[in-house]
Amino acid sequence: MSTDVPQPTFRRLTAVLDYSYLVLHLPRGTSRNAARQILTEHAEYGGWELDRLRLYPDGRRDVRLRRKIIRATKTM
């Protein structure tokens, strides 16, 4: 006795994520606490997230922040 059970169909959804980037250059005199405060404010109020942080031997920092670009799609 064979029952024909429908097999699930899987569809791979590929979403293209677009990001906008913001690059901050923090000078070498910036303390760790001040850098944390600057990044926290950008994250809380601007919706930015940390993408890359580069700390140089002389103490300066290059910080790259990103956030998703929200695109409105036409419904009709």
C-alpha positions in Angstrom: 0.0 0.0 0.0 1.7 3.1 -1.2 0.5 6.5 -0.1 1.5 9.5 -2.2 2.7 12.1 0.3 3.5 15.4 -1.3 7.2 16.3 -1.0 8.0 19.7 0.3 9.4 22.1 -2.2 12.3 24.3 -1.1 13.0 27.6 -2.7 16.1 29.4 -1.9 15.5 33.1 -1.4 18.5 35.3 -2.1 18.2 38.7 -0.7 20.7 41.3 -1.9 21.5 43.4 1.1 22.7 46.9 0.5 24.5 48.8 3.1 25.6 52.4 3.5 29.0 52.9 5.1 30.4 55.6 7.4 34.1 55.9 8.0 35.3 57.6 11.2 38.9 58.5 11.8 39.7 58.9 15.5 43.0 60.6 16.3 45.6 59.1 18.4 44.8 61.1 21.5 41.2 59.7 21.7 40.8 57.6 24.9 39.2 54.2 24.7 36.2 55.4 26.8 35.6 58.4 24.4 35.8 56.1 21.4 33.3 53.7 23.0 31.0 56.7 23.7 31.2 57.9 20.1 30.4 54.4 18.6 27.6 53.9 21.1 25.9 57.1 20.1 26.2 56.2 16.4 24.7 52.8 17.1 21.8 54.0 19.3 20.7 57.1 17.5 21.8 56.4 13.9 21.2 52.7 13.6 24.9 52.0 12.7 26.7 48.7 13.5 30.4 48.1 13.6 31.8 46.7 10.4 35.6 47.1 10.8 37.9 48.6 13.3 41.6 49.2 12.6 43.9 50.2 15.4 47.3 51.5 14.3 50.5 51.2 16.4 50.6 55.0 16.9 47.1 54.9 18.6 44.8 56.3 15.8 41.7 54.3 14.9 39.9 53.9 11.6 36.3 52.7 12.2 33.9 51.6 9.5 30.2 51.5 10.4 27.4 50.2 8.3 23.6 50.1 8.2 21.1 48.5 6.0 19.5 50.5 3.2 15.8 50.1 3.4 14.2 50.2 0.0 10.5 50.6 -0.4 9.0 48.2 -2.9 6.1 49.1 -5.1 3.0 47.2 -4.0 0.7 47.9 -7.0 
